């Protein structure tokens, strides 16, 4: 007898298998070259399951592109906790930003798919920029504008935020290099947590350095 609990588990498992099979094949072959039939074969699912769970191939690609990174891919809603002291904001930001690094091999496929999306765009990357990356950047800019006591947002502020986020981004895009030079940095959840703590400290030092530069150069009120 199939219970509702078993049915829900089977549904979740089938959908998850399709997402992971799609992630692997889209990353290896790209959106156009990977067929829905071979994705279903790899997932052990019927071809009709794609329509049932995702609507169509585009819906499956969207799920494979976004879902494996979790609910807060590469950072959270900074504005939601911007009222905390700055060191706590930075600690939470980098902790959540680096959390997907704990996914191991799955993350490698996600990054491969993201790189492929950049050279063979389907619109998913632009959607991620508009929905996640740009709002995240703007929230940090506004936070630091207030912290530094500025009257307006200037290019230096954008440079600072890009540099801060760039420190963390490198541990995604530079995984192959890191694995060759110092693999232990990313080889456990505990070490990833330490990395997040260090990046928060580095970012705080960068902010303090920018405040000192503005005071020295006389552009504090710009």
C-alpha positions in Angstrom: 0.0 0.0 0.0 1.3 3.4 -1.0 0.9 5.9 1.8 0.8 9.7 1.3 4.2 10.0 2.9 5.7 7.4 0.5 4.1 9.1 -2.4 5.5 12.5 -1.4 9.0 11.0 -0.9 8.9 9.3 -4.3 7.7 12.5 -6.0 10.5 14.5 -4.3 13.1 11.8 -5.2 12.0 11.7 -8.9 12.1 15.5 -9.2 15.5 15.7 -7.4 16.9 13.0 -9.7 15.7 15.0 -12.8 17.3 18.2 -11.5 20.6 16.5 -10.8 20.7 14.6 -14.1 19.8 17.9 -15.9 22.5 19.8 -14.0 25.2 17.3 -15.0 24.1 17.0 -18.7 23.4 20.7 -19.2 26.8 21.5 -17.6 28.6 19.0 -19.9 26.7 19.6 -23.1 24.8 22.9 -22.9 21.1 23.7 -23.1 20.7 22.9 -26.8 22.8 19.7 -27.0 21.4 18.0 -23.9 18.2 16.3 -24.8 15.2 15.8 -22.5 15.3 12.1 -23.4 18.8 11.5 -22.2 18.2 13.5 -19.1 15.2 11.3 -18.2 17.2 8.2 -19.0 20.0 9.4 -16.6 17.4 10.1 -13.9 15.5 6.9 -14.4 12.3 8.9 -15.1 9.6 8.9 -17.7 9.8 11.7 -20.4 6.4 12.9 -19.2 7.9 13.7 -15.8 9.5 16.9 -17.2 6.2 18.3 -18.2 4.7 17.3 -14.8 7.3 18.8 -12.6 8.8 21.6 -14.7 6.4 22.4 -17.6 9.1 22.0 -20.3 12.8 21.8 -21.0 13.3 25.5 -20.2 11.7 25.0 -16.8 13.9 22.1 -16.1 17.0 24.2 -17.0 15.8 26.9 -14.7 15.5 24.4 -11.9 19.0 22.9 -12.6 20.5 26.4 -12.8 19.1 27.8 -9.6 17.9 25.1 -7.2 21.2 23.2 -6.3 22.6 26.4 -4.8 19.9 26.4 -2.1 17.5 29.1 -0.9 20.1 31.8 -0.5 22.7 31.2 -3.3 25.9 33.1 -2.8 24.7 35.5 -0.1 21.5 36.6 1.6 19.3 39.6 1.8 21.8 42.0 3.4 19.0 44.6 3.9 17.2 42.2 6.2 19.9 42.5 8.9 21.6 45.8 8.0 20.7 47.2 11.4 23.1 44.9 13.1 26.6 46.2 14.0 28.8 46.2 10.9 31.1 43.3 12.0 28.0 41.1 12.5 26.6 42.0 9.1 29.9 41.1 7.4 30.2 37.9 9.4 26.7 36.8 8.4 27.1 37.9 4.8 30.3 35.9 4.2 29.0 32.9 6.1 25.9 32.7 3.9 27.8 33.6 0.8 30.2 30.7 1.2 27.7 28.2 2.5 27.2 26.6 -1.0 30.9 25.7 -1.1 30.0 22.9 1.3 28.1 21.1 -1.5 31.3 19.6 -2.9 31.1 17.9 -6.3 27.6 19.3 -6.9 29.0 22.8 -6.7 31.5 22.0 -9.4 28.7 21.2 -11.8 26.8 24.3 -10.8 29.9 26.4 -11.6 30.5 24.6 -14.9 26.9 25.3 -15.8 27.2 29.0 -14.9 30.3 29.3 -17.0 28.5 27.7 -19.9 25.6 30.0 -19.4 27.9 33.0 -19.8 29.1 31.8 -23.3 25.8 30.2 -24.4 23.2 32.5 -22.7 19.6 31.4 -22.2 18.7 34.4 -20.0 19.2 32.6 -16.7 22.5 34.5 -15.9 20.8 37.8 -16.6 18.0 36.8 -14.4 20.4 36.0 -11.6 22.1 39.3 -12.0 18.8 41.2 -11.8 17.2 39.2 -9.0 20.2 38.5 -6.8 23.6 39.9 -7.6 22.5 43.5 -8.3 20.2 43.9 -5.2 23.0 42.3 -3.1 25.5 44.8 -4.4 23.2 47.8 -3.9 22.4 46.7 -0.3 26.0 46.6 0.6 26.7 50.0 -1.1 23.8 51.6 0.9 25.1 50.0 4.1 28.6 51.4 3.6 27.4 54.7 2.5 25.7 55.1 5.9 28.6 53.6 7.8 31.1 56.0 6.1 28.8 59.0 6.6 28.6 59.8 2.9 26.1 62.2 1.3 26.0 60.2 -2.0 27.1 57.0 -3.6 30.3 57.4 -5.6 32.6 55.2 -7.8 34.9 54.6 -4.8 32.1 53.0 -2.9 31.3 50.7 -5.8 34.9 49.8 -6.1 35.0 48.9 -2.4 31.9 46.7 -2.6 33.1 44.9 -5.8 36.5 44.2 -4.1 34.8 42.8 -0.9 32.5 40.5 -2.8 35.3 39.6 -5.2 37.3 38.1 -2.4 34.5 35.5 -1.8 33.7 35.0 -5.5 37.3 33.9 -6.1 36.8 30.8 -4.0 34.0 29.8 -6.4 35.7 30.6 -9.8 39.2 29.7 -8.6 38.5 26.3 -7.1 40.8 24.5 -9.5 43.7 26.8 -8.6 43.0 26.6 -4.9 42.8 22.8 -5.0 46.3 22.7 -6.5 47.9 25.3 -4.1 46.1 25.0 -0.8 43.2 22.5 -0.9 42.7 22.3 2.8 41.2 25.8 2.8 38.0 24.3 1.3 38.2 20.7 2.3 35.7 20.7 5.2 32.7 22.7 6.4 34.7 23.8 9.4 37.5 25.3 7.2 34.9 27.0 5.0 33.4 28.6 8.2 36.9 29.8 9.2 37.4 31.2 5.7 34.1 33.2 6.1 35.3 34.6 9.4 38.6 35.7 7.9 36.9 37.3 4.8 34.6 39.2 7.2 37.7 40.5 9.0 39.5 41.4 5.8 36.4 43.2 4.5 36.2 45.2 7.8 39.9 46.2 7.4 39.2 47.3 3.8 36.3 49.5 5.0 38.5 51.0 7.7 41.2 51.6 5.1 38.7 53.4 2.8 37.5 55.6 5.7 41.1 56.5 6.4 41.8 57.3 2.8 38.7 59.5 2.5 39.8 61.4 5.7 43.3 61.8 4.4 42.2 62.9 0.9 39.4 65.1 2.2 36.6 63.4 0.2 34.6 62.2 3.3 31.6 64.4 2.3 31.5 63.3 -1.3 
